[in-house]
Amino acid sequence: MIIREAARIVLLNEQNRLLLFKMEDRLIKSEENPDGRPVWFTAGGGLEEGETFAAAAKRELWEETGLVNVDWGPFIWIREVDLEFKGVPTRFVEHYRLAYAKGVNIRLDHLTAEEQLGYLTHHWWSVDELKQTEELVFPKRLGELLEPILNGNIPTAPIKIK
């Protein structure tokens, strides 16, 4: 099994809504999504050679949203999940960093070719929407995980999540 480290961004707007992308990703197979349904997840992606998680978060956010005018918070969560990526068993080690958007003009013109193929839409979700949705959202229970953050309970060190 190979390890793929990734930086993910918990990006909140001024209304405390979380930006998620809906993607159809045929490169990833998992027990949680055996039929390959479209999935909602945060901005972010794999680290490049020699890159830190903080640098990867900034790069990925710019590539996927065009946003640079954000206030960066701490890394709040770590998630490890075993998936099949491009046909290879892969352990994803995802570090989630909190960030606050000062504008919500999302630009998609820097998406990679793979991302462009899978991109369906994006949406700024409220906690209530996340808790009530029937859609497939990763990480699981994202609304429950996000609620304490919005109430000011920001972890001093990243918390392991599923």
C-alpha positions in Angstrom: 0.0 0.0 0.0 1.3 3.4 -0.9 0.8 6.6 1.3 -0.7 9.7 -0.3 -0.5 12.8 1.9 -3.0 15.5 1.2 -3.9 19.0 2.5 -7.6 19.8 2.6 -9.2 23.1 3.4 -12.1 23.7 5.6 -13.0 27.0 3.9 -15.7 29.1 5.6 -17.3 32.2 4.1 -18.6 35.2 6.1 -21.9 33.5 6.7 -20.1 30.4 8.2 -20.9 28.3 5.3 -18.4 25.6 4.2 -17.3 25.3 0.6 -17.6 21.8 -0.9 -17.1 20.5 -4.4 -19.2 17.8 -5.9 -17.1 15.5 -8.0 -17.4 12.3 -10.0 -14.1 10.6 -9.4 -13.6 7.5 -11.3 -10.0 7.2 -10.1 -11.0 6.4 -6.5 -12.8 3.3 -5.4 -13.9 2.7 -1.8 -16.1 0.5 0.4 -18.0 3.6 1.5 -18.9 4.4 -2.2 -18.9 1.1 -4.1 -21.1 2.3 -6.9 -18.9 5.4 -7.6 -21.7 7.9 -6.8 -20.7 11.6 -7.0 -19.2 12.8 -3.7 -19.0 16.2 -1.9 -15.7 17.1 -0.3 -13.5 20.0 0.7 -11.0 21.7 -1.5 -7.5 20.2 -1.4 -5.3 17.6 -2.8 -2.0 15.7 -2.7 1.3 17.2 -1.6 3.9 17.7 -4.3 7.6 16.6 -3.7 9.1 18.5 -0.8 5.9 20.5 -0.1 4.6 21.2 3.4 1.0 20.7 4.3 0.6 24.5 4.7 2.1 25.2 1.3 0.0 22.5 -0.3 -3.2 24.0 1.2 -2.5 27.4 -0.2 -1.6 26.0 -3.6 -4.6 23.7 -3.8 -7.0 26.4 -2.7 -5.7 28.7 -5.4 -5.8 26.0 -8.1 -9.4 24.9 -7.1 -11.0 28.3 -6.3 -8.7 31.1 -7.5 -8.9 32.5 -4.0 -5.8 34.1 -2.3 -7.5 36.6 0.0 -8.1 34.2 2.9 -7.3 34.2 6.6 -5.6 30.9 7.5 -6.4 29.2 10.7 -4.8 26.1 12.2 -4.8 22.5 11.1 -7.9 21.1 12.9 -8.3 17.5 11.8 -6.4 14.5 10.4 -8.1 11.7 8.6 -6.6 8.4 7.4 -8.6 6.4 4.9 -7.7 3.4 2.7 -8.9 3.6 -0.9 -8.0 2.3 -4.3 -6.5 5.2 -6.2 -5.8 4.7 -9.9 -6.0 1.0 -9.3 -3.5 0.9 -6.5 -4.3 0.4 -2.8 -3.6 3.7 -1.2 -3.7 5.1 2.3 -4.8 8.8 2.2 -3.4 10.9 5.1 -5.4 14.1 5.0 -4.6 17.2 7.1 -7.5 19.6 7.3 -6.7 23.3 7.7 -9.2 25.9 8.7 -9.5 29.0 6.5 -11.8 32.0 6.2 -12.8 33.5 2.8 -13.1 37.2 2.4 -14.8 36.9 -0.9 -16.8 34.2 -2.5 -15.9 34.6 -6.2 -14.9 31.1 -7.0 -12.8 30.7 -10.2 -12.4 27.2 -11.7 -9.9 28.1 -14.5 -6.9 26.6 -12.7 -8.4 23.1 -12.2 -6.2 20.2 -13.5 -7.5 18.3 -16.5 -8.5 15.4 -14.1 -10.4 17.8 -11.9 -12.2 19.4 -14.8 -13.4 15.9 -16.0 -14.9 15.1 -12.6 -16.1 18.5 -11.5 -19.9 18.7 -11.2 -20.7 21.8 -9.1 -19.8 23.5 -5.8 -21.9 24.9 -2.9 -21.5 26.8 0.3 -23.1 24.5 2.9 -24.6 25.5 6.2 -24.2 23.1 9.2 -27.9 22.3 9.1 -27.7 21.4 5.4 -24.8 19.1 6.1 -26.6 17.4 8.9 -29.7 16.8 6.9 -28.4 15.9 3.4 -28.9 12.6 1.8 -25.9 13.3 -0.5 -22.6 11.5 0.0 -20.3 13.9 1.9 -16.7 13.2 3.0 -15.6 13.2 5.7 -18.6 11.5 7.2 -20.6 13.5 9.8 -19.1 16.7 8.5 -21.9 18.8 10.0 -21.3 17.4 13.4 -17.5 17.9 13.1 -18.0 21.5 11.9 -20.5 22.7 14.6 -18.0 23.0 17.4 -15.6 24.9 15.1 -18.3 27.4 14.3 -19.0 27.8 18.1 -15.4 28.8 18.6 -14.1 25.4 19.9 -11.1 25.2 17.6 -8.7 22.4 18.5 -5.2 23.4 19.6 -3.8 20.3 17.9 -5.4 18.4 15.0 -8.0 15.8 16.0 -8.2 12.4 14.4 -11.5 12.0 12.5 -13.0 9.2 10.4 
